[in-house]
Amino acid sequence: MKIQFPIIMYMNGHSSHTTLALSDFCITKQIELVSLYPNITHTMQPMDVAMFLP
């Protein structure tokens, strides 16, 4: 399967996930980063919270 660029990558907006190195990498690879609000996993992935408990 051939991936068409640019692509969009959604990620948790926690500050530990966003680095200058990641930003530079994404620019060179034509990846658009979209940071969501931090700590929003319970909203975006309800099965992780409700069904797949630790």
PLY file of the C-alpha trace (Angstrom):
ply
format ascii 1.0
element vertex 54
property float x
property float y
property float z
element edge 53
property int vertex1
property int vertex2
end_header
0.00 0.00 0.00
1.40 3.36 -1.00
0.72 6.15 1.47
-0.09 9.53 -0.02
1.47 12.53 1.69
0.85 14.85 3.39
-0.89 12.91 6.14
-2.51 14.13 9.36
-1.50 12.69 12.73
-3.74 13.35 15.72
-2.04 13.19 19.07
-2.61 13.89 22.72
-1.57 17.48 23.35
0.42 16.67 26.49
3.65 18.66 26.43
5.80 15.52 26.74
4.56 14.35 23.33
5.52 17.51 21.46
9.22 18.07 20.91
11.30 20.07 18.48
12.77 16.84 17.10
9.27 15.48 16.39
8.27 18.74 14.75
11.36 18.72 12.50
10.78 15.07 11.60
7.16 15.72 10.67
8.07 18.69 8.51
10.59 16.66 6.52
8.18 13.71 6.13
5.13 15.87 5.25
3.18 14.92 8.37
0.74 17.46 9.75
0.51 17.27 13.55
-2.79 18.07 15.24
-2.55 18.31 19.01
-5.74 17.64 20.93
-6.32 18.76 24.49
-4.07 17.05 27.03
-5.53 14.14 29.02
-8.46 13.64 26.64
-8.03 9.86 26.21
-11.19 9.14 28.21
-13.19 11.12 25.66
-11.46 9.99 22.47
-11.07 6.32 23.42
-13.95 5.41 25.74
-13.35 1.66 25.31
-9.92 2.08 26.95
-11.62 3.48 30.03
-14.82 1.43 30.18
-13.85 -2.00 28.85
-10.08 -2.44 28.97
-9.41 -1.54 32.56
-5.85 -2.03 33.85
0 1
1 2
2 3
3 4
4 5
5 6
6 7
7 8
8 9
9 10
10 11
11 12
12 13
13 14
14 15
15 16
16 17
17 18
18 19
19 20
20 21
21 22
22 23
23 24
24 25
25 26
26 27
27 28
28 29
29 30
30 31
31 32
32 33
33 34
34 35
35 36
36 37
37 38
38 39
39 40
40 41
41 42
42 43
43 44
44 45
45 46
46 47
47 48
48 49
49 50
50 51
51 52
52 53
